Amino acid sequence: MRAFPFQLCLLAAAALFTTAPAAAQEVEFRGEYRDWRVYTRVENGERICFAFTDPQDAAPRSVDHGAVFFMVSSWASGIVSNQPSLMVGYEMRPENPPQISVGSSRYDFFVDGREGFMDDLDDEPALIRSMRRGSALRVTATSTRGTPTSYEFSLLGVSAALDRVNALC
């Protein structure tokens, strides 16, 4: 298992959910499941639960990727459940959106600045099923500068992490 500094987890969580200080409470660590971590945060009275991991590999190695994470989020209210997303440390090119693959299954994302979300919400459950069954999730993306990037995320522990997220939210 790779080391994952607690401070990095907090930085990632803070970057993922920025709100006015009066509306937000601190991010709370809820568990580590092999290569995945689970946290909760309360925003405007709403509990948000999320599991995330950092990449095992990033290419090209010659560029600064910044903080890169793959995450699955749920809201306690049920408005969002098991929403996969990608966060990178650079602006992505919208005309070359991220593509996700788990085994032979492929999924299209759309770009919102430094974040990527499922292009078709109906595909979210299929991606989650693939993640639970798979061993690695691969991502390709392109920066606004035109640099093609790729990442490989471990799926070890994702089922336990998602089960914890679902129990919390």
N, C-alpha and C positions, 0 to 999 in steps of 0.2 A: 504494500500500500504506500502511496506517495504522501509525503508530508503536506499539509495544507494549513498554513498559518492562520490562526484565529483572526488576526488583524486584517488579513486579506479578505476573509469571509465578511467581516463587518464593512470593509470598504466596498466590496461588491454589492452587498445588500443595500448600503446607503446610496450607491450610484443607481441601483435599480429602482428604488422607491424614494424619490426626493419630494418632500412636502414641506410645508411651513412647520417650524419647530413646535408650535403650540398644538398642531393637529396630530403629530406623530409621537409614538413612544419608541424606545430603543428596540433594536432587533434582538430577539432572544434565540440563542442556540438551543435546538431541540434534539439533536442527535447526529451521529456520524455512522454511516452505513457503507463500509468499504470505501469506495471512491466518491460517494455522494454525501452531502451535508443537508440538514433540514433546519430551517429557521422559521420564526413567526415574527410578525410585526403588526401593530395596530395602527391603522391610518383612518382618521376621521371616525373613530369608533368601530371600525370594521377590521376583523382579524384576517390577515393575509398569511398564508402558509406557502413555503416554497422549498423545493429541493434543487440543489444545483451542484455542478461539478466543473472543474477546469480541464482543459485539454491535456491529454497524455503526450500529444505531439502537435506541433504547429509548423507550417511551412509557408513561405520560405523562411529559413532561419536567419537570413540576413536583414530582416525588417523588424521593426518594433510593432508588435501586435497590440500592445497595451493589455488591459485586463480582458480576458475572453472567458465566457461562461456559457454553458447550456443549462437551462432552468425549466422547471415545471412548477406552475403556480396554481393555487386554488384560493378562493375567497370563502370564508365561513358562511356567508349568506347564500352561496351557491350560484351567484351571478357568473362566476368563472370557476370552472372545474378542470383540473389537469390540463392547463394551457401551456404547451411547450413554447419556448422562445430561446433566442440566441442573443447574446450581448458581446460585442467586440469593442476594442479600444480605438476604433477609427470609424469614419463615415464610410458606409458601404454604397456601392453604385446601384441605384434602383433598377436600372435597365439590365443588370446582371445579378438578380437576387440570389440569396443563398439557396443551395440545394442540400438536402439532408438525405443520407442513406443509412439504413440499418440492414445489413445483409443485402439481399437483392431488391428490397423495397426502397422506393425513392419518393421524396416529398418536397414540394415547392414551398418556399417561404416568400414573403414580401419584405421590403426594407422600410424601416422608419428610422432614418439616421444611423445610429449605432446598434439598433436592435432589429431582429428579424422575427417574424411571426408566421404562422401557418397561412398559406394563401387561401386554402379552403378549410373552413372550420369543421366541416364534416370529416376531414381526414385526421383530426386530432386524436380520436380514439384509436385509429389504426396505427398511428405513430407510437402512441403510448404502449399498445400491445406489442409492437415490434421491439420497442425498447426493453420491455419486460422479458422478452424471449431472446434478445440478442446479446452480444458480448461487446460490441463497439458501435458507436455512432460516428459517422463521418460527415463533415461539412465542407463545402466549397463556397467561397464568396469572392467578391472583387471589391477592392477599395475604390474610392472616387478618383484616386490617382491612377487607377487601372492595374493595380497589382493583384494578381490572382493569389488567393490564400486558401489554405486547407487546414483542417483540424481533425484530430481523432480523439474522441471522448470515450472513456471506459464506461461500460454499463454495469460493472460489478457493484452490487448494492442498490441499484436503482429500484428494484421491486420493493425492498424493505423501506427505502426512503419514501417512495410514493405511498406505501401503506401508512407510514407515519403521518405524511401530509394529509391523507384522507381522514385519518383518525382525529387529527387536530382541527381540520376544517371540514 
